[in-house]
Amino acid sequence: MKYRLISLTTAKILVLFAAIFISSSIAVFSRFNNRSDEDRHYHGFTYFEGKWWPPNLGSEEVSYSNHGVSRVYKSEIVYILYGNLSHILTQTLNIQSSCLIYRFFNVALFFVTLTAILFSKVGEINVPSIGFVFVCIPRVYRIYSYANSDAWAISLSIFIFLLAVRYYSTPLFKWKSKAILLLGALTGLIFVSKENFLISLILPYSLIAYGTLKLADTKYEKITHKCIKTLILLAVPALLIASPLKIFYPLSQGDYKKLKREMKEKYAAEGFKPSNPYEASIKLKQKGYTYIKLLKEHPWIEKTAKSFWGYRHGERPEWIYIVIFPIGLLLLVLTLLEFKTASPTFRFCLLISLMIIGINTMASLHYSLHIDYEPEGRYLFPSLIPISLWITGKPDIHSKPQKILRVILFAIVYLLCIYSLWLFFWHKLL
């Protein structure tokens, strides 16, 4: 008789509620603006309370950052949705608008997102294991515990991936209309979210295309013809959602690029003005830096990697990273050893994931070189699912020792994650 210390379902429930408890505690007890730009996000949300359209560029009604920009102009629909949701709560339940309300919108989103991942059915892609990766990363808890728009973008990218996994075994032109419309709507929402999360569309759409070409029983010419109606149906909700903020608003401003430059010049702090930035980290390319020089003279890789798992300023002992990174490398090696025996679909996802991670990393490095030096791990969060696939491995691992080893490694990382959160939030921020 086989004896299992704890069932998989019980483990999922425990990590889910532990994650929400931790996230809620951080949201309630941590001081406002512990994230350096939470106040900017908060202003973006509160501006849209009772409003559905951004003001003209350069409006005196909004608050500007050192760079002379405002979240109100970011064309991110989450500010409008959260702002008006808060407004509805104020009007109907007399709940006063506050930063805590916006924090709990993201905590609730965390619950929905983790539940969707952890309790998805396992197929050729081990989706539930991605959820275990998420609860092992302290930075994820932090993002879903503060008032920001990053959490929204992460969840949207996950929902699109889950939809692709659910239907990829059916050719796109055979999808039900409601599934196509849902995919189009989620895609439109991604277009009016964090711009770097457009990269996250590559994996689900590649998976859908792979399934369509692989499983269709007709020639490619006929597939293309059959897909035209489907693609139109897909594009309609995407355009209806994305075009107001991405097309109509810029057109309504006249010379949008010129007005945006003037706004930055007017409101940016000294050293950040486009005409004469003198801050050491601004526009390094114009100061003679190349990618090689940047990597040689600045610890971009180290800081970005640490920030991806934890935080950017090194508020935890170095030994934690010394333990974490080799474990991640070992899990990666185990996946490489499984590559030949994995299903063709999973191998395809791994290869596409590798490409996404590369594009995402180069885009983040490009930002640090050409705009502002920020070795910021959250810029790589569009690669959360691709990275998770490489770490978790294939769903049908037949080797019992390898299964046990993976469980042990994940348990170690999870315990270090909990310890890290305790150390940082309870001992330093409260």
N, C-alpha and C positions, 0 to 999 in steps of 0.2 A: 504494500500500500504506500503510495507516494504521499509525503508530508510536505506541505507548503506553509512556511511561516506566516505568510499573508497573501491573500488573493490579489490578483492584478486589479480587479475592480475596486477593492478596498484601498489599495495603494493609490489609485487614481483619485478617489474621493478624499483621502487624507491630504495628498499634496495640493489638491484643488482648494480645499478649505483652509489649509495652512497658508497658501499663497494669498488668498483673499483676506485672511486675518492680518497677515504681515502688511499687505498693501494698505488696508484700512487703517492700521495703526500708524503707519508712516504718514498717511494723508491727514489724520487727526492731530498727531502730536508734533510733527516737524514744523519748524518755523516757516513763515511765508518767505518765498523767494530764495529758498535754499539752493534751488537751481538758479543760476545767474540770470536767466531770462524769464522766470516764471511771471514776473510782473508784466512783461511785454505780452505774454500769452493771455494773462488775465485781462489786460486792457482790451486785447482783441476780442475776447469773449463778451465782456461787458458792453463794449460799444454797440454790438448788434442786438442787445436786449430790446426787443420791440422794433428792430430794423431788419430789412432784408436786402439792403443794397449798400455797397461801400460809398463813402463820400468822394468828392473830387480829390484828385491828387494834391497834396500840400495843404489839406484842410487843417485849420487851427484846432479842430475838435479832438484830434487824436494825439497820442503820445508817441514820440519818436525815439529810436535807439541811437547809440553813438554813431552808427553808420548812416543816420538820416532816413531810416525806413520805419514802417509800422506794420505790425501783424495784420492790421485792418486791410492793408493793400496786398496781402500775400496770395489772394485768390484761392484761399483754402476754405471750403464750404463748412468745415467743422466749426469755425468761429460763428457762422450764421446759425447753424443748427443748435449748438450748445447754448449760444446766447439767447435764442428764442425759446429753447426748452426751459432755461432758467426763468425767463420772463413769464412763461405759462405757469410754472410752479409758484411764482410770486403772485400772479393774478388769481389763481384758483385755490391754492393752499396757504397763501400768505407766508410763504417761505422766503425769507430775506435773501437776496442775492449775495453770495460771498465766494471767496476763493475755495472754501471747503466744498461748496456745492459742485464746482467745476472739477475738483479733485475726485469727488465721488462719482461723477459721470464716467471718468476714466477707470475707476475701481470696478464699477458695474460692467464696463466694456471688457475689462480684464477677466471678469467672471464668465461672461458670455463666450469670449474668445478661447479661454482655456477649456471650458466645457466642450465646445465644438471640436477642439483638437483631440482632447483626451478620450472622448467617447465616440470618435469616428471608427468605422469598421476598418480592420486591417486587411489590406489587399496586397498588391504588388509593391505598394509604397507604405511604409510603416508610419502612418500619420500620428497615432497616439504617442509614439516615442518622441516626436517633435515637441509635444507638450512637456515631456520630462526634461528635455533640453532647456526649454524656456524657464522652468522653475529652478534650474540650476544656475541661472545668470542673474546676479544682483541688479544689474542695470535695467533688466526688464521690469522688476518690481518698482524701481525708482520711476521709470517712465510712466507706469500706470498708476502712480500715487500722487502725481503733481498735475497742476493745470497746464497742459501743453497739447499741441496738435500731433506730436509724434505717435502717441498711442493709437489715435484714430487711423493713421496711415498704416501702422503695423497690422492692426486688426483687419483692415480692408484687404491688404495683401494676402493675409491668411485665409480670409473668406473666399477670395477668388481662387486660391490654390485648392482649397477643400472642394469647391464646386468643380474644378477641373478634374480632380481625382475621382469625384463621384461619377462623372459622366464621360471620362476620356475613352472608356471602352465602347462607347457608342459614337459612330461617325457624327460630326457636327450637324449635318443636314437632317439627321434623324432625331435630334434633340427635341424635347417638348418645348413649345413656344414659351412657357413660363420660365423654363430654365435658361433659354436664350436671352429673354428680356432681363432676367436677374443678372446674368453675366454682363450684359450691356450696361445695366445700371451701376453695378459695382465697378466696372471699368471707367465709366464716366466719373464716379466719385473719386477714383484714384487720380484722374486727371486734374481734379480740383482739390488735391491733397498735397503732401510734400512732393516736390518735383522729383527728388531722387528716387522715390518709390515707383516711378514709371519703369525702372529697371526690373522691379519685382514681377511685372507682367510677362516677362520673357519666358519664365518657367511654365506657368499654367497654359499660356497660349501655345508654347512648343509642345506640351503634353497633349493638348487638344488636337493640334495638327498631326502629331505622331499617330494618335489613335485613329483619326479620320483616314489618313493615308494607308495605315496598316490594315484596318478592318473593313474598309469599304470594298464591296464586291463588284465595282465597276471601274472603268478606265479613268485615268486622271482628268481627261477632258470632260467626261460626264460628271465627275466629282466637282470640278470647278463650276459647271453649269448649275448643279444642284445646290451648291453653297452660296450662290449669289443672293437668293431670297433670304437665306439664313443670315448672311452678313449684313444685309440691309436691316433686317429685324434686330440684329445685334447693335448696329450703329445708331439706330433711332434713339433709344434711351440714353446711350452714351453722349450723343450730341445735345440732347435736351438738357442733360444735367451739366455738362461741361461748358457749353457755349456761352451761357450768360456771363460767367466770370472770366472765361478765357478769351472770348471773342467780343461780345457786345460791350462789356465794360471798358476795355482798352479803346475800342472804337469811339465810345461816347466821350472820351477825354481829349480827342483831337490828336495832336502829336504826342503820343503816349511816352515814347522813349525820351524825347526832349524834356517833357514835364517831369518825368521821373528823375532825370539827371539834375534838373533845377531843384527839385525837392531835396535830393540828397545833399546838394551843395549848400542849401539854405539851413537844413536842420542837423547835419552831421556835426559831431564835435571836432574840435581842432585835432588834426592828425589823422582824421578819417575822411576828410572832404575829398571828393574825386579829383579836384584840381591840384591838390598838394598834400597827399598823405605822407606823414613822416613817421608814423608808428612803425616800429621795427618789423612787425609781423605782417604788415599790409603790402600787397602787390610785390612779392619777393621776385617775381619774374622780371619786373621792371628795374629791380635793384641788382640784376646780374646773376640771379640764381638759376640753376638748372635742376632737373629732377635728381641727378646724381649728387650735385652739391648740397641740395636740400637734405637728402638722406644721409649724407656724410656728416654734415655739420649739425643736424637736428635729429633727436631720437624719435622720428615720426612713427616708425614701425612699432617700437616698444610702447610709446604712449598711446597709440591707437589701439593696439592689442589689449593693453591693460584697461583702457577706457571702455572697450567693447564688453569685457566681462564685468568690470567693476566701475571705477570712477577715474577721472582724469588726473586728479591732483595727488594721488598716492597716499590716501588716508588710511591705508591698511598695511600690515607688515609685508615685507617683500617675500617672505617665505611662502605666503599663500599663492603668489604667482608662480613661484618656483615649483610648487606642487601641481597647480592647475594646468599649466601649459604642457608638461610632459604627459599628463593624463589625456589631454585633448589630442596630442600627437599619437599616443598609443591607440586611442579609439579610431583615429584616422587610418593608421596602419592596419588595424583589424578589418576595416571596411575595404581597403585595397586588397587584402588577402581574399576577401569574399567576392571581389569584382567578377571573376570568371564564372562563378557559380550562380551569380545573381540573374534575375530575369532580364530579358532584353529591355523591357520598359524601365526597370530600375537603373540599369546601366545607362540608358539614354538620359534619364533624369540627373544622374551623377555628372555626366559630361556637360550637360546644359548648365548645371549648377556651378561647375568649375568655371565656365565662361562668365557667368553672372558675377561670381565672386571677383574675378579678374577685372571686369568692367567697373564694378562698384568701387573696388580698391583704387583703380586708376582715376576714377571721377573724384574721389575724396582727396587723393594726392594732388590732382589738378587744382582743386579748390584751394588747398593750402599753398600752392605755388603761385597761382595767378590772382587770388582774391585776398584771402586772410589765412594765415598759418593756424590751423586748428586740427591737431591730431585727435579728433573726436570720434570715439567708437560708435556712437549712435548713427553716424553717417553711413556705417556699414550695415545697419539693421535691415535694409532691403534684402540683404543676403542671409537673414536669419534662417529661413527655410532651407536654402541651398547648403549652408554650413551644417545645419541640423541633419540633413540627409547624409552627409559625409561622416558625421560623428555617430549616428545611430546604426548605420549599416542596413542590410536587407532585412525584411521582416521574417523570412523563413530561415533562421540560423539553426542548422541541425547539430552543430557541435555543442554539446552540453558544457564543456569547460569554457568555451568562448562566451556562452550565455551567462554563466556564473561570473566570469571576469568582467563582462560589461555591466552587470548589475552592481558588482562591488565598486567599480570605477565611478558609476553614476551616483552611488550612495555616498562616496567620499566627496565628490564635487558638490552634491546637494548639501551635505553637512557643512562644508566650507562656505557655501553660499549663505546658509542660515547664520553661521558664525560671523561672517563678514557683515551682514545686515545688522546683526545685534551690535557688533563693534562700532559700526559707523553711526547708525541712527540713535541708538540708545545711549551711547557713551559720549558722542561728540556733538550731535545736533540738538539734543533736547535740553 
